[in-house]
Amino acid sequence: MRKTHILFVMTLFLLASCKTETKNPPEAVIDSPTSTSASASTGNLDVTITTADGAVLGGFDLSPIKILANNTNYTFKSKPDKHKFYANGRMKYEVKFKEESLKLRDEDSELLWKVKIYPDKVKISDNEENENAFEVRPYDDKIKIKRDGEELYRVNLEGNIVKVNDKEAYQLSSAQENYVYAILAIEEIPTDHKLFIIAELLNKI
């Protein structure tokens, strides 16, 4: 009778152990994909851009072009005079380019921004006539952004730091010297639009 009691207790103990072990694996599976996707989102990009306090804005690759903006990955299809950008299987943006300009359009081909390219500056406007354009122009020790002759932003690139009006505003994943990064300072342009404009300009100038 004593042996029977001992066997019964041992059986209950083994059953309890099996139930405990089966609860652990699902928790590990749930945590793993989340951490992997979060680290992969920006880790492989040529350039990653964050705010001064560390919030990730996005980034891009240039060859071939791949853009991350607002936690969305965009890939592109190239045609002779345009790039079409897709997210989750849908065309979201289109960049049409000529030798001295490019245009960012939405999925309905409506103009968002027109960029005129000059030897020493770029002008960005939201209309075909390029009226009321933001003028982004490098000088010896700074980059100035003007609109209708009024200086709006003064930008300095110091290694991987982007300063706007003498305050640290953005950090880049590596040191950059091209003045088009000053476009980040233009608050009137949405962040995802800035990233498309900067990436395409870097491919042209």
N, C-alpha and C positions, 0 to 999 in steps of 0.2 A: 504493500500500500504506500509505503514511504517513497519507493522508487517511482511509482506512478505519479505521485504528487510532484516529485522533482522534475520528471519529464514534462509534466504539464506546465510548470513554471518556466522551464527552459524554452518550451515552444512559444509561450507568450512573449518572452524576452526577444526571441529571434524575429517574431512577427513585428514587434514594435520597432526593432532595428531596421528592418526592411522598409517600413513606411517612412522612417526618418530619412533614409538614404535617397528615396525616390523624390523627396521634396526639394533637394538641393540643386540638381542639374538644371531644371527650368529657370531658376533665378540667375544662374551663370549665363545661360543662353540669352536671356533678355538684356543683360547689361552689356554684353560683348559687342553686338552690332552697333549700338548707340555710340560707344566710344570710338569705334573704328571709323564710322561715317563722319563724326565730328572732326577727327584729326586729319582725314583725307581731304576735307573740303578746301583747305588752303595750302596744305603742306607741299604740294607738287607744282605750284604756280611759279612762273618766273618772277612776278612782282606781286606782293601782297600789301594792302594798304589798310592801316588802322588809324583811328583817331588818337589824339594825344593821351587819352585815358585808357587806350587799349582796345576799344570796341572795333571789331573787324568790319570794314566797309566792303571789302571784296578784293579782287585782283584779276590778273590775266596772264596768259601765255601769248607770245607773239608769233610763233612759228610751229604749228599752225595756230591761228587765233582761237583762244578759248577764254571766256570771260565768266567770272563769278561775281554776281551782284545781288544784294538783298537775299542771300542764301539760295540763289538760283544759279545753276550752271547753264551757260549758253555755249553751244557749238555752232559752227557756221558751215554753209555751203558756198563755194566760190563760183561766181560767174564772171565773164570778161569785164563788166563794169560795175559789179555790185557784190556785196556779201549779204547773205541772208542768215540770220541768227535764230536758232531754234532752242526751245526749252520744253521738256516733257513732250516732244514730238510735234510741237506747234511752232510755226513761224511767229516770232514776237517782234523782231526789229530787222530793219534793212538799212544797210549803208551803201549809198550809191556814190561813186567817186569819179572825178575827172582829174586832170593833171594839176589844177590849181584850186580844187575845192572838193568837199565831200558833204553829203547830206544824210542825216540820221532821220529815218522815217519809222513810224509805228507799223503794226501788223496790217493796218488798212491803207498803208502807203501815204499817210498824212505826214507832212513835214513837221518834225520836232525841232531840229537845229540844222542850220546851214553854216558850214565852216569855210571861210575863204583863207587860202594859204598864200602868204607873201614870203619873200626871201628873209625878212627879219621879224615877222610877227604872224599871228593868226587873228581873224575876226570871226566871232560866233554870234549868230542872230537866230531868231525864231521865225524869220520870214524870207521869202525868195529875194527881196530887194536888198537884203543885208542892212536894213535900217536899224538904228538903236543897237548896234552890235557891241559886244564886249571885245575890246582890243587887248590882246595878250602880247606883251612885247618885252624881250629881255634887254637889260642895260648891263653896265659893267659889274655892278655889285648887287643887283636886285632885278626882279621882274615886276613890271607894273601892269595892272589891269584897269583899263579906263572904259568909260561909256559916255559918248557924246562929250569927250574932252575932260570929263570929271574923273579923277583918280578914285577908284573904289577900293582896290586892294594892292598892297605892296607885299611881295612874296620873296622869300629867301630859301634857297635849297642849300642846306648845310649837311652834307653827307646823306644820311637817310632821313633827315628831319626836314619837314616842310613848315616854315614859319610864315604866318599871315599877319601883317601889321605888327611885326615884332613879337608875336606870341606863337609858341609851338602849337600847331594845329593838327598835323598828321605825321605818321611815321611810315616809312617804306621798308620793305624787307631787306633792301640793299641800297647802297648809295647810288643816286641818280643825278645826272647833270642836265638833262633835256628840259628846256623851259616849259614844255607843254604840261608838265606836272603841276604848274601853277594854276591850271584850270580847276584843280580841286578846291581852290579858294572861292570859286564863284557860287555863292549860296543860292542864286536864282536858278541854277541848273540842277535837276535831280541827280542824286548820287549815281544811279545806274546809268543815266545818260552820260555823265562825266566819264565813266569808265570806258564806255564804247568810243567816245570821242578821243580820249587819250590813247587808247590802244591803236585805233586806226591811224591817228596822226603819227605815232611812233613808227608805224609801218611805211609812212610816206616821206617823212622829213628827217 
